[in-house]
């Protein structure tokens, strides 16, 4: 519903005529005459007799038969009619209404600017950016400097005064990142309905590192690399990265094919560990493993407790001693380690079960198994110093 002053009548008549010429429902003369008469009969400051309101509301329509007139207080208000031709589809008048809405925004530039700022702030589908969500991932994404942070979105309620959220906001301010207060509904949309803890960060994505470089290690430590083959569940990958960071793994490597990307879901599942650790990706894990084995590294794979014995010795993880640089290989969900990589292993580790297992519950989740094996290997490394 609009109220138009005299200076806007010419502009409105121009837009209306352009829309009505195609529909042929009303002439420009009728439209201009009606509004001119309304402006004269009911000036802005005139007072309507309350007793006459019903009569005015029941006034007969003017020629087109589709006008609705309302009197409320001291202001005459007019609704734009919806005119239909015979057999006209319901959506054919959208062009006229959109042009009138555009005209209304042109008459109120402040409102137009506010809407444009809001659309720009929530435009999270722009190229080269993704939405990181959760307090720890957002804070670490800001502090580690591996991403290019663009905008921080924080829930605009009392909860935004929590110390954890204030810490994220202060870090964003310190680094010159724009902070926007938005509703929980907007945050839910930004995070695709996931648990965002009241904060989302629009930032550049992280990818697997593909340029290999040597890591400077403490000479007292025996390096341990975790090698992942075809981990497809982002929640599993996030949990693995969190355990690897906590326990002190020197490097995480992954196959690039048939593996999930380093997404914001992985970052949230890792509690932000993905923002700290450098995860390397390899097109061909076999070539990397052969190269490391030629340099004296031992390649250790993993199998289930009920695995059939083969030429490669199978050892309980609690009996294995890590005495030289080691590569621990973990297979993907379901199929486990491929035969190609198993053939490169010098030892296969297994986790013994604590009871008799029934079918279909004969193995552990890959992230849980990885945590157990890493702890066992790293404990044996410390015990042999």
C-alpha positions, 0 to 999 in steps of 0.5 A, a space after each residue: 500500500 502506497 501514499 504518493 505526493 503530487 511530485 511523484 504522480 508523473 513518475 508513477 503515471 509513466 510506470 503505470 502506463 508502461 505496464 498497462 499498455 501491454 494489458 490494455 485494461 485501463 487508460 492512462 487518462 483514467 488513472 491520472 484523473 482518478 488520482 488527481 481527483 483523489 488528491 483534490 477531494 481528500 487533501 492530506 490535512 483534511 479531516 474525515 467525519 467518522 460518521 461518513 467513513 462507512 459511506 466512503 468505504 462503500 463508494 462505487 468503483 471508478 470505471 475499472 471496477 477493481 479499485 479499493 479505497 480506504 480512509 483511516 485517520 487523516 490520510 487517504 490511502 489507495 491500494 493498487 488494483 490487480 487487473 486481469 484479462 480474460 484467461 490471463 494467468 495469475 502471475 502476469 501482473 508481476 512486472 507492474 508490481 515490481 516496477 511500482 516497488 522499485 519506484 517506491 524504493 527510489 522515492 526513499 533512498 535511505 530504505 533502499 540503501 539499508 536493504 542493499 547493505 543487508 543483502 550484501 552482508 548476508 551474501 555468503 555465496 560469493 566465489 572464493 569464500 565459505 562460511 566457517 561456523 563455531 567459536 573455536 573454528 572462527 577464532 582459530 581461523 582469525 588468529 592463524 592467518 591461513 585464511 583471508 577473513 572477510 566478515 564475522 556474523 554474531 548473534 544479536 542477543 544477550 548471548 552475544 555478550 558471552 566471553 567466548 563470543 566477545 573474544 572472537 569479536 575482539 580478534 576480528 576488530 583487531 584484524 580489521 574484519 567487519 563484524 555484523 550483528 544478525 539474527 539466529 535465523 540468519 546464522 542458521 541459514 549461513 551455517 546450513 542449520 548446523 551448530 554455529 554457537 552464535 558465530 559464523 565467519 565468511 573466509 577463504 577456503 582451506 585446501 590440502 597442501 600439495 607442495 611437499 616440504 620438510 618439517 623441522 623436528 626435535 632431534 629427540 623425537 622419532 617422527 610419526 606421520 598419519 596417512 589417511 586413505 579415502 576418508 569420506 565422512 567429514 565428521 570422521 576426518 574432523 575427529 581424526 585431525 583433533 586426535 592427531 593434533 592433541 596427541 602430537 602427530 608430526 604430519 597428516 597426509 591424505 589421498 586426494 581422490 575419494 576423500 572429503 575436502 577440508 570443509 567447514 564441517 571438518 573444521 567444526 568436527 575437529 574443534 578448530 584443529 584443522 585451522 592449525 594443522 597443515 594437511 597434505 594431499 597426494 594424488 598417489 600415496 603409493 609413490 610417497 610411501 615407496 619414497 619414504 620407505 627407501 629413506 629408512 621409514 617403516 610403513 605400518 598398516 592397520 587391519 581388523 582383529 579377525 584379519 586372515 594372516 598373510 605374509 605381512 606380520 600382524 601385531 597387537 598395537 600394545 606390543 608394537 615398539 616405534 623405534 624409527 620414523 614411522 608412517 601409520 596408514 588408516 583405511 577409509 570407512 567400510 573397506 579399510 586399507 586397500 590391498 595396494 597399500 597393505 602390500 607396502 606395509 612392513 607390519 600390520 597393527 590390530 586392536 584386540 577386542 575386550 569381549 566376544 563380538 557378535 557379527 556386524 559389531 566387529 570393528 571400531 569407527 575409523 576415528 576411534 581406532 585412529 585415536 587408539 593406535 596413535 596413542 599406543 604408538 606415541 606412548 611406545 616412542 616416549 618409552 624408548 627414549 
